[in-house]
């Protein structure tokens, strides 16, 4: 009886140590992350967005979008909060809103978690700016894939425009100025080359 009573505290101590070590691992499971994301999203108020941001939100490609290397990204609008989107890929989850850009690209940001979704005409990508990582690239919805194929069939004109060594749309060089003291002919008069002096080929006297 005394031996059992001595072992029980040691067993409880061991079980407590195992539980403390297992708690962080359990908190990192996908189900735990989903539940944490749900609680945080519910606790964060969804402020109404400006009309120009709502206009950007209407152009966002939604649904499950395939990316390179077998990845995919799900873009789901929040029906209860216009302009808000839930972005998921693997274990990463973001609640993002549109941000105005000067380039015309569509940009969704989750400033709290560092997630950024960039949507171009021909592809999209998901970035983790907080950790400096690219989570997914070459993501294409059906519309983006069609646009990318059209670009390959009819590539846009090069921004260089002209061949190397040439200057596009250059003005013609002005005519050379006449020598000082020389008479100038009226405009439009054809010019003639000055007569050349014949060479003296006679031998000098001895």
C-alpha positions in Angstrom: 0.0 0.0 0.0 2.8 2.4 0.8 4.6 1.5 -2.4 1.4 2.4 -4.5 1.0 5.7 -2.6 4.6 6.6 -3.4 4.1 5.8 -7.1 0.8 7.8 -7.6 2.4 11.3 -7.3 5.2 10.3 -9.7 2.6 9.1 -12.2 0.5 12.2 -11.9 3.7 14.3 -12.4 4.6 12.3 -15.5 1.1 12.6 -17.0 1.1 16.4 -16.3 4.4 16.7 -18.1 3.1 14.8 -21.1 0.0 16.9 -21.3 2.0 20.1 -21.2 4.2 18.9 -24.0 1.3 17.7 -26.1 -0.8 20.9 -25.7 1.2 23.0 -28.3 1.1 20.1 -30.7 -2.7 19.8 -30.4 -3.0 23.6 -30.9 -1.3 23.3 -34.3 -3.6 20.7 -35.8 -5.7 21.9 -38.8 -8.9 21.6 -36.8 -7.6 23.7 -34.0 -6.3 26.3 -36.5 -9.7 26.5 -38.2 -11.5 26.9 -34.9 -9.0 29.7 -33.9 -9.5 31.5 -37.2 -13.3 31.2 -36.8 -13.2 32.7 -33.3 -10.8 35.5 -34.3 -12.9 36.4 -37.4 -16.1 36.4 -35.4 -14.5 38.7 -32.7 -13.2 41.2 -35.3 -15.8 43.7 -36.4 -16.3 44.0 -40.2 -16.2 47.7 -40.8 -18.2 48.9 -43.9 -15.9 49.5 -47.0 -15.8 52.5 -49.2 -17.7 52.3 -52.5 -14.4 52.3 -54.5 -13.2 49.2 -52.5 -16.6 47.5 -53.0 -16.2 48.1 -56.8 -12.8 46.3 -56.6 -14.3 43.4 -54.7 -16.8 42.8 -57.5 -13.9 42.0 -59.8 -12.3 39.4 -57.6 -12.1 35.9 -59.0 -13.7 33.5 -56.4 -13.9 29.8 -55.9 -11.1 27.2 -55.8 -8.3 28.3 -58.0 -5.6 25.8 -59.1 -2.0 26.9 -58.9 1.4 25.5 -59.9 2.9 22.5 -58.1 -0.5 21.0 -57.4 -1.5 23.8 -54.9 -4.8 25.5 -54.9 -6.3 28.6 -53.2 -9.9 29.0 -52.2 -11.3 32.6 -52.4 -14.7 32.8 -50.7 -16.7 36.0 -50.2 -18.3 36.7 -46.9 -22.1 37.0 -47.5 -22.5 38.8 -44.2 -19.8 41.4 -44.9 -19.6 42.8 -48.4 -16.1 43.2 -49.7 -14.6 40.7 -47.2 -13.0 37.4 -48.4 -11.7 34.3 -46.7 -8.6 33.0 -48.4 -7.3 29.5 -47.6 -4.5 27.3 -48.8 -3.2 24.4 -46.8 -3.1 25.4 -43.2 -2.9 29.2 -44.0 -6.1 31.2 -43.6 -6.7 34.9 -44.1 -9.6 37.3 -43.9 -8.8 40.0 -46.5 -10.3 43.1 -48.0 -9.5 45.0 -51.2 -6.8 47.7 -51.2 -6.5 50.4 -53.9 -3.5 50.1 -56.2 -1.9 52.4 -58.8 -1.1 49.6 -61.2 -4.6 48.3 -61.8 -3.9 44.9 -60.2 -6.4 43.6 -57.6 -4.9 43.4 -54.1 -6.5 41.8 -51.1 -4.8 42.2 -47.7 -5.1 40.7 -44.3 -2.9 43.1 -42.4 -3.2 41.3 -39.1 -1.9 38.0 -40.4 0.2 39.3 -43.3 -1.6 37.6 -46.2 -1.7 39.3 -49.6 -3.6 38.0 -52.7 -2.5 39.6 -56.0 -4.8 39.1 -59.0 -3.6 40.1 -62.4 -5.4 39.6 -65.7 -3.6 36.3 -66.5 -2.7 34.9 -63.1 -2.8 35.4 -59.3 -0.4 34.7 -56.4 -0.7 34.4 -52.6 2.0 36.0 -50.4 2.9 35.7 -46.7 4.4 39.2 -46.2 4.8 38.7 -42.5 7.2 35.8 -43.0 8.5 36.9 -46.5 7.2 33.8 -48.3 5.2 33.1 -51.5 2.6 30.5 -50.6 1.1 29.9 -54.1 2.0 31.2 -57.6 0.7 30.8 -61.2 -2.9 30.5 -59.9 -5.4 30.7 -62.8 -9.1 30.8 -62.8 -10.8 29.7 -66.1 -11.0 33.4 -67.2 -7.4 34.1 -66.4 -6.3 30.9 -68.2 -8.1 32.0 -71.3 -6.5 35.4 -71.1 -3.1 33.9 -70.7 -3.6 31.7 -73.8 -4.7 34.7 -75.8 -1.6 36.6 -74.8 0.6 33.7 -76.1 -1.3 33.6 -79.4 -1.1 37.4 -79.8 1.7 38.8 -77.6 1.4 42.5 -76.8 3.9 44.9 -78.6 7.3 45.2 -77.0 7.8 48.3 -74.9 11.2 48.7 -76.7 9.5 49.2 -80.0 12.5 49.7 -82.3 15.6 47.6 -83.1 18.7 48.1 -81.0 20.7 51.1 -82.1 17.7 53.0 -83.5 15.7 55.8 -82.0 11.9 55.5 -82.7 10.1 58.6 -84.0 13.3 60.6 -84.1 13.2 64.0 -85.9 15.4 64.4 -89.0 18.7 66.1 -88.5 18.9 69.7 -89.6 21.0 70.6 -92.7 24.6 71.8 -92.1 25.1 75.5 -91.6 26.9 77.3 -94.5 30.4 78.5 -94.1 31.0 82.0 -92.8 30.8 84.6 -95.7 29.3 82.1 -98.2 26.2 83.2 -100.1 23.1 81.4 -99.1 20.7 80.2 -101.8 16.9 80.8 -101.5 15.0 78.0 -99.9 14.0 75.3 -102.4 16.9 76.0 -104.8 18.8 72.8 -105.7 22.4 72.9 -104.6 25.3 72.2 -107.0 28.7 70.9 -106.0 31.6 73.3 -106.4 33.8 72.6 -109.5 36.9 70.9 -108.6 40.4 72.4 -109.6 42.2 70.1 -112.1 45.3 68.5 -110.9 48.7 69.7 -112.4 50.4 66.6 -113.6 53.3 68.4 -115.5 56.8 67.6 -114.3 58.9 70.5 -112.9 61.8 71.8 -115.2 65.3 70.5 -114.6 
